[in-house]
Amino acid sequence: MYTAAIRELNRARSILHSKRFHRSNRLQAQKALKHVENEKGALGKNHRTMCDEYASDVLGGREYAPWLYVYSAVSGGFKEGWIPENFYRKTVAPEIKGPYGPISRLKPLNRVFFGQGYFPDLASHIHGVFVDSEHGVLRKEQVKPMLFARSERVIFKIDQSSRGRGIYIFEKHEFDIDEVMLLGNGVFQSYIEQHDSLAEFTNSAVATLRVTTTTEPDGTPRIRACRLRLGRDGDSHLKVANQIKISVNLDDGQLAQYGYYPNWTTTPVHPDSRKSFSGFFYPKFDEVCQIALKLHAMVPYVQCVGWDICVDRFGEVKVMEWNGAENDIKFDEATQGPCFKGLDWERFARGGAFNRNNP
């Protein structure tokens, strides 16, 4: 009886958490839709109906319709094959990543998985122990000279950092190792000066290319979506509340004509520099794509990954981080999608793999 009561309590908590999750997504989507419709016009009733039917019949519930409204309003009509953000996070991600995706939050493990060469990692701090890029233990007095051997500035990213939070930039003259230790576990990375062509948009925060890759049914990686994220003047690094997002053509690296503010309204130019997005090709795009595919092949068990990549002022490709746990897809789906057709993620509706194997 006691076990049954605990089971029922856990079930009730799960239901409550699910309701809160879908309510949060509904409110986000409604807010985004309002801004899109103010700019592009109201979404037609017939398109709403198609979203409702697709959410219910294919994805298993009307709670997935709100993001489909946003996608339809942005692209000008409904398209079969879209994956709503909340369906991806709640239903798909646990099935295609499980406990392996969240490993990407443990940033000191970057080079354990991917080796030397692409990540600008210099050292890590883990539970009071400092470790260099080759996994050797450092004494406290060795840390500062090593970090600042080639630069007057260094970046520290704590584990679990995301959405621009948990990122610290330290100047050599102000670096206090005891204060850094209080921040928790994380990785030190060299400070990157971005490619000159990207600095024309803004030279405040380093522009980041988000490349989304998936593992195909045959196990090979494939690029499914790409967007450029630009900061605003005065930002030390990219912040979700400020960044401008622009879709990138997967064939040649050309930016779309319009970028999007965080509220889903559009602009043809960077709001600070006034540099146009149209006609701009991301530097060394082919090399960026090949590196993303090469790295994903090393972690095929995480079947969808968002890679944050930049090209520095020397023309070298740097992978700033990999997002195996919480890579969002809503912007890509709305502006480039359906991005994930052929993967049959719809099969996870209402119970996922269990239902699929036990009809």
Buried (B, 14 or more C-beta within 10 A) or exposed (E): EEEEEEEEEEEEEEEEEEEEBBEEBBEBBEEBBBBBBEEBEEBBEEBBEBBBEBBBEBBBBBBBBBBBBBBBBBBEEBBEBBBBBBBBBBBBBBBBBEEBBBBBBBBBBBBEBBEEEBBBBBBBBBEEEBBBBEEEEBEEEBBBEBBBEEBEBBBBBBBBBBEBEBBBEBEEEEBEBEEBBEEBBBBBBBBBBBBEBBBEBBBBBBBBBBBBBBBBEEEEBBBBBBBBBBBBEEBBBBBEEBBBBBBBBBEEBBBBEBBBBBEBBBBEBBBBBEEBBEEBEBBBBEBBBEBBBEBBEEBBEBBBBBBBBBBBEEEBBBBBBBBBBBBBBBBBBBBBBBBBBEBEBBEBBEEBEEEEEEE
